[in-house]
């Protein structure tokens, strides 16, 4: 005998004219029926809201690889229907692995994923806390680790400045906190003055507007200011910042909210030995590496939980939050609670 349950989700359809239509839908599914071999059904307790999800909600073809599609590249919940080594009821997290891009994602009451993509969630990390971190937290740790590996002590003094651009977003705020916790002097760059107090609470030594990190001269190199940079913006701001990285420094590039084009010269790379490193938390880390990263995030969360801004969202709030995120009007992290 089958048991039919109703799955509630936020589904996006790409229309022939390139626009998108989206809204809440209810779908029936057989709670007792096994899916493809090796797949697990996770009952979603919380989903992280990433910039990719905001683009998916608008039908962006670079993110939304199939239509219709449920967005949501991050999920935390419990195993509802086991298909691997994890028994029913196990707290889990799922990030990346095509979820919310190639296959239905986490803005739903349930998500079905290959067992290899589903990881046990650290016992100390509640579902909503895990999604306050999510891919943003993984990305921040990977960016900070990469910079630490690139920039040797020979090229970085303790008093040198480390810059985080787009610092009022989730990745930016978590990068500020992670770099400050590692003992660096962090300059947070944000055009949102309202985020200043939060960024200082997270460890920023200074909070500045984008104009304060730009140099109006047309030179391909300007005075070196930054030992390391976590850039979440891309575009012209990244090009400008590259000119001001100190010899032997590095930039971890993780976003394109300010544009995907990068117009620069080779001078920072061949005259100052600057490294530009791309960070991809969605596909590059192995599952074993993800488990270690989640353990680190679980240890890191208590130190920032009371200071890090998180907005809880219902499914019916998804469209509005996506619009605001694309316009650059959100701060911190959004967490969708599907039920």
N, C-alpha and C positions, 0 to 999 in steps of 0.2 A: 504494500500500500504506500503510495506516495504522499508526501506532506508538502503542499504548495504554500510557499511563503511569498510575501510581497516585498520586492526590493524597491526602495525609494532611492532615486538618483537624480543628479543634475546632468542632463544630456544635451549635447551641442550637435547641431546639424549644419553643415556647410551648404549654403544655397547656391544655385547656378550663377548668381551675379557676384559671387565671392564673399558675400556677407554671411552672417551666421544667425541662426535662430536657436534659442536655448531656453530651458525651463525644467521644472521638476516633473519627473515621470515615475510611474509605478509599474514594475514589471514582475511577472510571476516567475518563480524558479522552483525547481524540485529540490527541497532541502536534503533529501535522502539519496539523490542520484549522484553517482560519482561522475566527475568531469573527465577530461582527457587524462590518461595515466600520468601520475606524478604531480597532479595539480591539487592545490589546497584552496578551500574557501575560507576567507577571513571575514569575520563580522567586524566591521569598521566601527571603532569607538571614537576616533578622531582622525582628521586628515590635515596635513599642512598645506598652506596656500602659498604657492611659489609664483614667480613672474611667468614661468612657462605656462602655468595654469591660467593666468590672466590672458595670455596670448591665445591659448586654446579656446577660451570662452568667446573669443572674437573670431574663431575659425582660422587662425593663422596657419597656413599650409606647412610652414617649417616645423611646427609642433604637432598639429593635428594631422596625423598621417593617414587616418581613415575617418570616414563619416558614415553614420553618427558615432559619437564618442563621448564617454564620460571622462571629464578631466580629473586631475588629482594624481600627482606623481609620488606622493608620500602617504602612507597609511600606517595606523597603529590600531591594534585590536586584539582579538583572540581567535584561535583556530576554531572554526565552526564545523568544518568537514575535513578531516585529515586526509592527506594524500602522500605523506612522506614520513619522516621520523618524528615529527612533532605531533603529540596527541591532542585531541580536542580539548579546548579550554586553555591551551598554552598562550600566554601573552606574547605578541609578536610585533615586529615592524617590517615594513616593506618600502623600499625606495627604488626609484629608477626601474631598470629592467624592462623598459618599454611601456610601463604602466602610465596611463594618461596620455600616451602618444600613439603607440601601435595597438594598444588594447585598452579596454575600459579601465578607468582608474578609480580613485578613492573617494570621490564625491558621491558616495553611495552607501547604503547600509551594509552591503557585502561586496567583496571583490574576490575574483578567482585568479590565482597566480601559480606559476610553476613552483614546486616545493623548494627548488634550489634558490629561489628569490626571497623566500620567507625566512626571516631570522628571529631567533628568540629575543625578546625584549628584556633588557636588564631589569632585575626585580625592583630596583629602587626607582624606576622611571615610569610614572603613570602615563597613560596613553596621550593625554592632552599635553603633558610636559614633553614627551617624545616628539610630538608634532610641532610644538613651539620651537624645537630645534630642527628636526627633519633634515632635508637636503641642505638647508641653509647652514645648519651646524656642521654637517659633514664637510661642506665646501669650505667653511671658515677654517676648520682644523687642517684640511688638506692644503689650503693656501698658506697658512702660517707655517706648517711643516716644510713646505717647499721653499719658502723664503729662508727659513732657518738653515736649510741645507745649501742654498745658493750663496748666502752672504756669510762669509767666514768672519771670525772675530777680528782678523787683520783689517777687514774693510768696514767694520762697524764698531763705533765706540758706544759705551752705555748711554751717553747723553744725546746721541743722535736721534733725529726724528724719524718716525715711521708713520706713513700716511695711509689713511683709509678713506677712499672716495665713496660717495653715495652712502654715507655712514648711518643714515636714518632708516635704511631698510633692514630686513632681517639679517642677511649675510653681513652687511656692514656693521651693525651693532654687535653681532657675535664675534666678528673679526677684531673690533675694538677691544672687547672684553678679553679675548684670547691673547692678543698681543700684549695688552697691559698686564695680564696675569703672568706672561713670560718675562716681564721686567722691562719692556720697551717703553719709550716715551712716545705716546701715540697722539697724532694730530688727526682729529676727525673732521672730514670735509662734508658739509651738508648745506643745502640751500634752505633747510627748514629750521628756522630759529627756535621753534617750539621744541625741537628735539635736544636742545643744548644741555639742559639739566640732566636728562636721561643719559646722554653720552658721557657726561662728566662722571655720573654715578657709576657707569660701566668701566671707567678707568681712563678716559681721554684726558690728556694734559691740557689740550686746547681744542676748541671747536671753531672752525672757520668756514666762511662761505667759499664757493668755488672760485670767485674772483681773486681770493687771497692766495690761491695756489697757481694761478695763471701768470705768465710773464708776457707782457705786451710786445717784447722785442721779437723780430723775425728770425733771430739766430737759431741754428739747429741745435746748439747747446747753450744753456744758461747756467747760472750759478747752481752748484749742486746743493740740494736741500734735504733729500730723502735717502736714508739707508735702504729702506724697503717700502713697498707700496702694495696694498691690496686694493685693486681697482674693480669696482662693481658697475662702472658707468660706461666705459668704452668711448668710442668716437673722439671728438676733438679734445676732450678733457684728458683722456689717456695719452694722446699724442703730445699734449702740452706737458704733462707730468713726466713723461719719458725724458724730456730734455733736461730735467732738473734732478735726476737720480744721480747720486754720488758714485764715484768710481768703485767698481766691484759690487754695486747694489743690484737689486732685483725688483721686478714687478710681477705680481700674480694677477692675471686678468681673468675675471670670472663673470663679466656681465656686459650688456650692450644697451642698457636703458637710454644712454645718450647717443646711440648710433652704432652701427656695425662696421662702418668704414674706419680705417686707420691710416691717416696720411702723415708719414713721418720720414726720417732719414736714417741711414745706417750709422750716423755719427755716435749716438749713445752706445751702440753695441761695439763698434770697433775702436773708439777713442776712449771710452770709459769702462769697457767690459761689462756693460749692463746686460742683465738677462731678463727677457720677457717670457714668462712661463704661463701657459694656459692651464686652467684648472677645470676638470670635468668630473664632478662627483657622481654623475648619473651612470656612467659606463666603465670608467677606468678602474676603480677599486675592486679587488676581488671580494668575494663574500667573506673570506677569512679576515681580510683587512677591514671590512665593514663592521664585523663583530668587535674588533679591537677599537675601532673609532666610536662605536656606540657605548662601549664600556667607558671610554674617556669622556664622552658627552654626559653620561650618567653621573660621573664624578664631578664634572664641571657645573652641572645645572644648579645644585643647591647654592653655589656661590653667587649666582646671578638671578635666581628665580624671583626674588622680591623686587628686582630693579629692571627687569627686562619686560617691555610692553607686549602683551599678547591680547588680541581681540578675538573673542569666541563668536563664531558665526553659525547661523542655521543654514540649511540648504537654500532657503528662499533669499538669503543674503548674498549668495555667491555672485550673482550678476552685478550687483551694485559694487561689491568689493573689487571685482575684476576690473570694472570700469575705472574705479578710483586708483587702483594699482597701476594701470596703464597710463593714467594721467600724472602719476607721481605724487598722489595725495595720501598715501598710506604710510604709516610708521610702524616699525617693529614687525611682528608676525601675526598673520591671521590663521586661526585654527577652526576648521569646519567640524561641527558635531552633527553627524548625519541624522541621528534619531531624536 
